Amino acid sequence: MPADDLPIVLDRLGQEPLAVQVADALRTAAGSGALRVGDRLSSTRALAARLGVSRTVTAAAYDQLLAEGWLAGKRGSGTFITAAPPTHRARAHASAVDEAGVAYRCAEQRQAAAGDSAAATMAPASARGSSADPSAEPELTDLTAGRPCLDVLDRAAWRRAWRAAADRPPARVIDYAGHPEFRRAVVDHLLRHRGLAARPDQLLATSGTTAGLDEIAATLPPGARVALEEPGYQRAAVTLEARGLRVVPAEMDSDGLRVDRLPSGLSAVYCTPAHQFPLGSRLSAGRRVALVERARAEGFLVLEDDYDGELRYDVAPLPLLAALDPDVVAYLGTSSKLLTPALGVGWLVAPPVLHARLLAARQHAAIRPSPAGQLVFAALAEYGDLARHLRRLRAELTERRQRVVEAIAGTGAPVLGDAAGGHLRVGLPSARAEQAVIDGAARAGVLVPGLSEYHRGPARVFGVSVGYAGPTRGELEPAVEVVAEMVRRAWAEC
């Protein structure tokens, strides 16, 4: 069917925004075969005229599909279909473009314009070191990725949630899957903010992503091979190896995990497709499809760590692998980047057989995550404070990222990674240049990690990972200026 003839029916009285409906219709058409890879779409102006809507509507729909990777634009040629969702999972809720997608971000932008999303900046931290001990070394400003931004946390809402959690009566029985209120809150959070339609009985509470990964690792046979992104999250590798598993490197490039280069004989593949750690890229749409298709064909499990998944600043959060095929994907999430790791709260959505095995193991060993943090999370969600916090967090981190980009822009170094999460990558030409930046920054009181430390084998990618969420604003700006100066010197000397 010619793309211009594709029937798109809009429900103008429905609750879903028109941009959501247009994006869903195009995505479904690609999944069903009505549109094929290589088909050229109408311009946003022509499609808007045909549908009788504003061009803003069609532009927002195309922007979302471009960000997800289903479309690609070619200057002077138009916009083309580049990949299609797997047909056995081509369903409307498989996309993150829903009430929490375009609609959520439109509401977010309106509130930002009204001043609601302005972040409350805390006063700078107290003086470094201990005044009682003049010999104590000064504490470094830590630019490590993965730290939460506590500046925007509403302390009144935080106290209110703890009081609400304390008002709950003590539980009479142990719920090994997690507190029911928490599981309901997470299910709603995942549907609104990640486009994943799950049920409370499919979800397990965890103490965090690593804890959930450890539980899954315990179910795999000793010596089983698990592929992990290289460079990648080394704590995951340590966790897997501690369970007697063999970790093998998975090759990466600018489009994320090289699915075609995965070795055979795998039991699982661990990946961070939404915002790869530490490179900051996303797994392309075509490779998302290829990964779940290969997992289904070869019988391995995909371990999807949704690192920074809720924190995108250009479009709605990207669709999950678990939404493409929940039968072969175990989805891991956490509140540690959104709120604080001290809450000790995460979640796991697993295929039915794995879910039953994990729950049985908990019951057999009489272990479960502590419910206190779960109740606090549930209370934050119940009163709307979690959604408000996410709006403030996105607004704050958008501005912080822009300031870091501006500071690095004049150094000659490439600034890499998607407009997402709490870190970006600054490229460097060699291991020597990387170490020079790390050492120079440390002498100036700034801790910035190099990409070499995220490799298990010889390092192939060099640079530093700049985390901009953890420090206060008063700490961040001078620290980034230090890093920029070290990067400028490194490039000048190469």
C-alpha positions in Angstrom: 0.0 0.0 0.0 1.5 3.4 -0.9 2.3 5.4 2.2 0.1 8.3 1.1 -2.9 6.0 0.9 -2.5 4.6 4.4 -5.8 4.9 6.3 -5.4 6.7 9.6 -8.5 7.2 11.6 -8.4 9.7 14.5 -10.7 9.7 17.4 -11.0 13.5 18.0 -13.2 13.0 21.1 -11.0 10.4 22.7 -8.6 11.0 25.6 -5.4 10.0 23.7 -3.7 13.0 22.1 -3.8 13.2 18.3 0.0 12.9 18.0 -0.2 9.7 20.0 -2.8 8.3 17.6 -0.8 9.2 14.5 2.4 7.6 15.9 0.5 4.5 16.9 -1.1 4.2 13.5 2.2 4.4 11.7 3.9 2.0 14.1 1.1 -0.5 13.7 1.2 -0.2 9.9 4.9 -0.9 10.0 4.4 -3.9 12.2 1.6 -5.4 10.1 3.4 -5.0 6.8 1.1 -2.2 5.4 4.3 -0.1 5.5 7.6 -1.7 4.6 11.2 -0.9 5.3 12.3 1.7 2.7 8.8 3.2 2.2 8.8 7.0 2.0 6.3 8.8 4.2 4.3 11.9 3.4 5.8 15.2 4.7 4.5 16.3 8.0 2.8 19.2 6.2 1.1 17.0 3.6 0.0 14.4 6.3 -1.4 17.2 8.5 -3.4 18.5 5.6 -4.8 15.1 4.7 -5.8 14.4 8.3 -7.1 17.9 9.0 -4.8 18.5 11.9 -2.1 20.9 12.9 1.4 20.3 11.5 2.5 20.3 15.2 0.6 17.0 15.6 2.3 15.2 12.7 5.7 16.6 13.5 5.4 15.4 17.1 4.4 11.9 15.9 7.4 11.8 13.4 9.8 13.1 16.0 8.8 10.3 18.4 9.2 7.6 15.7 12.5 9.1 14.6 13.8 8.9 18.2 12.6 5.3 18.6 14.4 4.4 15.4 11.5 3.2 13.3 12.0 6.2 10.9 15.0 8.0 9.4 15.1 11.4 7.7 17.3 12.0 4.7 18.0 15.7 3.9 16.3 16.6 0.6 14.7 13.1 0.2 12.2 12.8 3.0 11.4 10.4 5.8 11.6 6.6 5.4 10.6 3.5 7.3 13.9 1.9 8.6 12.6 -1.0 10.8 9.4 -2.7 11.7 8.2 -4.0 15.1 8.0 -7.8 15.3 4.6 -8.8 13.9 3.8 -11.2 16.8 4.1 -8.3 19.2 2.8 -5.4 17.1 0.3 -4.0 19.5 -0.6 -0.4 20.5 0.7 -0.5 24.0 4.1 -1.8 22.9 5.1 1.8 22.4 6.0 4.3 25.0 4.0 6.9 23.1 0.8 6.8 25.2 -0.9 9.0 27.8 2.5 9.2 29.5 4.4 9.9 26.2 3.6 12.8 24.0 0.7 13.9 26.2 2.8 13.7 29.4 5.6 15.8 27.8 3.2 18.3 26.4 1.8 18.8 29.9 5.3 19.0 31.2 6.2 21.7 28.8 3.1 23.7 29.6 3.9 23.5 33.3 7.5 24.4 32.7 6.4 27.5 30.9 4.2 28.4 33.8 7.1 28.0 36.2 5.9 24.9 37.9 8.9 22.8 36.8 11.6 25.2 38.0 14.0 23.2 40.2 14.6 24.2 43.8 18.4 24.6 44.1 19.9 23.7 47.5 22.7 25.7 49.1 26.2 24.4 48.3 27.5 21.6 50.5 29.4 22.5 53.6 33.2 23.1 53.4 35.2 20.2 52.2 37.1 18.2 54.8 36.9 18.4 58.6 37.7 21.6 60.4 38.6 19.5 63.4 41.3 17.7 61.5 43.4 20.0 59.3 45.3 17.1 57.9 42.2 15.5 56.4 42.2 15.3 52.6 39.5 17.4 50.9 36.6 15.4 49.5 36.4 15.3 45.7 33.4 16.6 43.8 32.1 13.4 42.4 31.0 13.4 38.7 30.5 9.6 38.6 27.4 8.6 36.5 24.4 7.1 38.3 24.1 9.5 41.2 20.6 10.8 41.9 19.8 14.5 41.8 18.7 15.3 45.4 18.4 19.1 44.7 14.9 18.7 43.2 13.5 16.3 45.8 10.6 18.0 47.6 11.5 17.4 51.2 7.9 18.1 52.4 6.6 15.4 50.0 9.4 13.1 51.2 8.4 13.5 54.8 4.7 13.1 54.0 5.4 9.8 52.2 7.3 8.5 55.2 4.5 9.5 57.5 2.0 7.8 55.3 4.1 4.6 55.2 4.3 4.6 59.0 0.5 4.9 59.2 0.1 1.6 57.5 -0.8 -1.3 59.9 1.9 -4.0 60.4 1.6 -6.8 57.9 0.1 -10.1 59.3 1.8 -12.2 56.6 4.8 -12.0 54.4 4.2 -11.2 50.8 7.3 -12.5 49.1 6.4 -10.8 45.8 6.4 -7.4 47.4 3.9 -5.2 49.1 0.6 -5.1 47.0 0.4 -1.3 47.2 4.0 -1.0 45.9 3.4 -3.4 43.0 0.2 -1.6 42.0 2.1 1.8 42.1 5.0 0.4 40.0 2.6 -1.1 37.4 0.9 2.3 37.0 4.4 4.0 36.8 5.6 1.6 34.1 2.4 2.1 32.0 2.4 5.9 32.3 6.1 6.5 32.0 7.6 3.4 30.2 4.7 2.2 28.0 4.8 -1.3 29.6 1.5 -3.0 30.3 2.1 -5.3 33.2 0.0 -6.8 36.0 0.8 -6.7 39.7 1.1 -10.5 39.7 3.8 -10.3 37.0 6.0 -8.0 39.1 8.4 -8.7 41.9 9.7 -6.0 44.3 13.5 -6.0 44.6 16.1 -4.1 46.6 17.5 -2.6 43.3 18.6 -3.6 39.9 21.7 -5.5 41.0 19.7 -7.4 43.6 17.2 -8.4 41.0 20.0 -9.5 38.6 21.5 -11.6 41.4 18.2 -13.4 41.9 18.0 -14.2 38.2 21.6 -15.3 38.0 20.9 -17.8 40.8 18.4 -19.5 38.5 20.8 -20.1 35.7 23.0 -23.2 35.5 26.6 -22.9 36.8 29.0 -22.1 34.0 26.2 -20.7 31.8 27.4 -18.0 29.4 25.9 -14.5 29.7 26.8 -11.7 27.2 27.4 -8.2 28.7 28.0 -5.0 26.8 31.6 -4.0 26.4 32.2 -1.4 27.7 29.5 -1.9 30.2 28.3 -2.0 33.8 31.0 -3.9 35.7 28.9 -4.4 38.9 26.6 -6.6 36.8 29.6 -8.6 35.6 30.8 -9.1 39.2 27.3 -10.1 40.3 27.0 -12.7 37.5 30.4 -14.2 38.1 29.8 -14.5 41.8 27.0 -16.9 40.9 29.4 -19.0 38.9 28.4 -17.7 35.5 30.7 -17.0 32.6 30.6 -13.4 31.3 31.5 -12.9 27.7 31.8 -9.4 26.0 29.2 -8.2 23.7 30.5 -5.8 21.0 29.1 -2.2 20.8 29.0 0.5 18.2 27.2 3.8 17.7 23.8 2.0 17.4 24.3 0.0 20.6 24.7 -3.8 21.0 25.9 -5.6 17.9 23.2 -8.4 17.9 24.8 -10.0 14.8 28.1 -10.4 16.7 26.6 -12.1 19.8 28.2 -15.6 20.2 26.1 -18.7 20.1 25.3 -20.9 23.1 24.2 -18.0 25.4 21.9 -18.4 28.4 21.3 -14.7 28.7 22.2 -11.2 27.3 22.5 -8.3 29.8 22.0 -4.8 28.2 21.0 -1.2 29.0 19.1 -0.3 25.7 17.4 2.9 26.8 20.6 4.8 27.7 23.7 2.6 27.5 26.0 2.7 30.5 28.6 4.2 30.1 28.5 5.3 26.4 25.1 7.1 26.7 23.7 5.8 23.3 20.5 3.9 22.7 19.9 0.6 21.1 18.5 1.2 17.6 15.0 0.0 16.7 16.2 -2.5 14.2 18.5 -4.1 16.7 15.8 -4.1 19.3 13.7 -6.2 17.0 16.7 -8.4 16.1 17.6 -9.0 19.7 14.2 -10.2 20.8 13.8 -12.3 17.6 17.2 -14.0 18.2 16.4 -14.6 21.9 13.1 -16.3 20.9 14.8 -18.4 18.2 17.8 -19.4 20.3 16.1 -19.7 23.7 18.2 -17.2 25.7 16.9 -14.6 28.1 17.3 -10.9 27.6 18.1 -9.0 30.8 16.9 -5.5 30.2 18.3 -3.0 32.7 16.3 0.1 32.2 19.1 2.5 33.2 17.9 6.1 33.1 14.9 4.9 31.1 12.4 7.5 32.4 14.8 10.4 31.8 14.7 11.6 28.2 14.7 15.3 27.3 14.0 15.3 23.6 11.0 12.9 23.2 8.9 10.5 25.2 10.9 7.6 26.8 11.7 4.9 24.2 9.8 1.6 24.1 11.0 -1.3 26.1 12.3 -4.6 24.9 9.9 -6.1 27.4 7.0 -4.4 25.5 8.2 -6.0 22.3 8.3 -9.5 23.6 7.7 -10.1 27.4 8.1 -13.8 26.9 11.9 -13.6 26.4 12.7 -10.4 28.4 13.2 -9.9 32.1 12.9 -6.2 32.8 14.8 -4.6 35.7 14.1 -1.1 37.1 15.0 0.9 40.1 14.1 4.1 42.0 17.8 4.8 42.9 18.4 7.2 39.9 14.9 8.8 40.3 14.9 9.3 44.1 17.8 7.9 46.1 19.5 4.5 46.4 19.0 4.8 50.1 15.3 3.9 49.6 16.5 0.4 48.5 13.6 -0.1 46.0 13.5 -1.8 42.6 11.3 -4.0 40.5 11.5 -7.0 38.2 9.0 -8.0 35.5 9.8 -11.6 34.4 8.4 -14.1 32.0 5.9 -16.4 33.8 8.2 -19.4 34.2 11.0 -17.3 35.5 8.7 -15.3 37.8 7.4 -18.6 39.4 10.9 -19.8 39.9 12.1 -16.6 41.5 9.1 -16.5 43.8 9.5 -20.1 44.8 13.2 -19.4 45.6 12.2 -16.5 47.9 9.6 -18.6 49.7 12.0 -21.5 50.1 14.8 -19.3 51.6 12.3 -17.0 53.5 13.9 -13.9 52.1 12.2 -10.7 50.7 13.0 -7.0 50.2 12.2 -4.7 53.0 8.7 -3.3 52.7 9.5 0.1 54.2 10.9 1.7 51.1 8.2 0.1 49.0 5.5 1.8 51.1 7.3 5.2 50.7 7.4 4.8 47.0 3.8 3.8 46.9 2.8 6.9 49.0 4.8 9.2 46.7 3.0 7.7 43.7 -0.4 7.8 45.4 -0.4 11.5 46.2 1.1 12.5 42.7 4.4 13.5 44.2 6.4 11.0 42.1 5.0 12.4 38.8 5.7 16.0 40.0 9.2 15.0 41.0 9.9 13.5 37.6 8.8 16.7 35.9 11.2 18.7 38.1 13.9 16.2 37.6 13.7 16.3 33.8 13.6 20.1 33.8 16.7 20.3 36.1 18.7 17.7 34.2 17.9 19.2 30.8 19.4 22.5 31.9 22.4 20.8 33.6 23.2 18.8 30.5 23.1 21.9 28.4 25.5 23.7 30.6 27.9 20.7 30.6 27.7 20.6 26.8 28.4 24.3 26.5 31.4 24.0 28.8 32.9 21.2 26.8 32.0 22.6 23.4 35.1 24.8 23.1 37.6 22.1 23.9 37.7 20.3 20.6 36.4 17.1 22.1 33.3 15.4 20.9 30.3 15.3 23.3 28.6 12.0 22.9 25.4 10.3 24.1 21.7 10.9 23.8 19.9 13.8 25.5 18.9 11.6 28.3 19.8 10.5 31.8 22.3 12.0 34.2 25.6 11.6 32.3 27.3 12.2 28.9 30.5 11.0 27.4 33.5 13.2 26.3 35.6 11.5 23.7 39.4 11.4 24.0 42.0 10.2 21.5 43.9 7.7 23.7 44.3 5.9 27.0 47.1 8.3 27.8 44.9 11.4 27.2 42.1 9.8 29.3 44.4 9.2 32.2 45.8 12.7 32.0 42.3 14.2 32.3 41.5 11.9 35.2 44.7 12.8 37.1 44.5 16.5 36.3 40.9 16.7 37.5 41.7 14.8 40.7 44.5 17.2 41.5 41.9 20.0 41.2 39.4 18.3 43.5 37.2 16.6 40.9 36.5 12.9 40.5 35.7 12.0 36.9 35.8 8.3 35.8 37.5 7.1 32.6 35.8 4.8 30.1 38.7 2.3 30.4 37.5 1.2 33.8 34.2 0.0 32.2 36.0 -2.6 30.0 36.8 -6.1 31.1 39.2 -6.7 28.3 41.6 -4.2 26.7 40.0 -0.7 26.4 38.7 0.2 22.9 36.8 3.4 23.7 38.6 6.3 25.5 37.1 9.3 27.2 35.5 10.4 30.4 32.0 9.9 31.7 30.6 13.2 33.2 27.8 12.7 35.6 25.9 15.9 36.2 23.0 14.7 38.4 24.7 14.1 41.7 26.5 17.3 42.6 24.6 20.4 43.7 24.6 23.3 41.2 27.2 25.1 43.2 29.5 22.1 43.0 28.8 21.2 39.4 29.7 24.3 37.4 33.2 24.7 38.8 33.9 21.0 38.6 32.8 20.9 34.9 35.1 23.8 34.1 38.0 21.9 35.6 37.2 18.9 33.4 36.8 21.1 30.4 40.3 22.6 31.0 41.8 19.1 31.4 40.1 17.9 28.2 41.3 21.0 26.3 44.9 20.3 27.3 44.6 16.6 26.4 43.4 17.4 22.9 45.9 20.2 22.4 48.8 17.7 23.2 47.6 14.9 21.0 
